[in-house]
Amino acid sequence: MKRILIVGSLGQLGSEIAISLRDIYGKEQVVLTDIRDDVNLALIESGPFYKLDCTDGPALASIVQRHAIDTIYHLAAILSATAEKNPQRAWHINMNGLLTTLEVAREYRCAVFTPSSIGAFGPSTPKLFTPQDTIQRPTSIYGVTKVAGELLCDYYYHKYDVDTRGVRFPGIISHMTKPGGGTTDYAVEIYYDALERHHYDCPLAPDTYLDMMYMPDAVKAAIQIMEADPAKLRHRNAFNVAAMSFCPEEQAAYIRTHIPDFTIGYQIDPLKQAIANSWPDSLEDYAARVEWGWKPTYDLASMTTDMLAKLRERMHGG
Ligand code: AKB
């Protein structure tokens, strides 16, 4: 039975991976940590939790030792738009946080999952059906930390035999915990505003295509890759995973099939637009499909139906 630790467990991705891992392995087997301890009290109180700065190696090591952890999900990171406002802090958290986890994993022989991102690509990357192995020259600091993180994880695998694995996540859409500081956050906010105001002001231009994924698929990818047979993994850090690619105009059209009077306006955020323009429109994920059986469940239509239903339930106290 695995004994898992999540670094950054109260964020958009962490809070849902935590619930799924606790369902699968049991509450005591999945230890949660986060820099905050004042949000999502239900999750915090559902099993072992520690307040932890992800760059604090001794504190992380002592939790790993106390709970005999064998697998770490390293999810603490500053997302692209926030990172661009304070690049030095983004480097510190994204790189030193990861290095801290890798060092503890080396000492205590843990496997490590680290998410990379479509942000690991840049303007010189092929934009359509971006291949697994291709040019990676990102222009955002977030992207720089993601490429460096991929390479660092590969390095720890080759040099120290640490079982590092990762995926390049697209924008993740979910209804439990809102994302914070990403370029793709609009694709989540749009559903909240559609239900509350029947209108959304989008920070990206109507025809900005980006890869996106619904949270149940993102959680599935993170868990499935850590359970994959290592003998079949030719790539490790990190696999392209794709589910859908759309632009704000298309997403609005799907929302209108449920809320006919929904309208969208455009108030372009130059920083987010520049980042989005530097990222691919759509990824090709053949390696993930062949090497560990990746296959998404949701597309834009089924995600939109589910998102709106789940948010409606919440709004009506369900
Ligand atoms: C962001 O927009 O920064 C993230 C990502 C695509 O990595 N959601």
Boltz pocket constraint, residues with backbone or C-beta under 6 A from the ligand:
constraints:
  - pocket:
      binder: B
      contacts: [[A, 79], [A, 80], [A, 81], [A, 116], [A, 117], [A, 118], [A, 119], [A, 142], [A, 169], [A, 170], [A, 171], [A, 172], [A, 181], [A, 182], [A, 183], [A, 184], [A, 185]]
      max_distance: 6.0
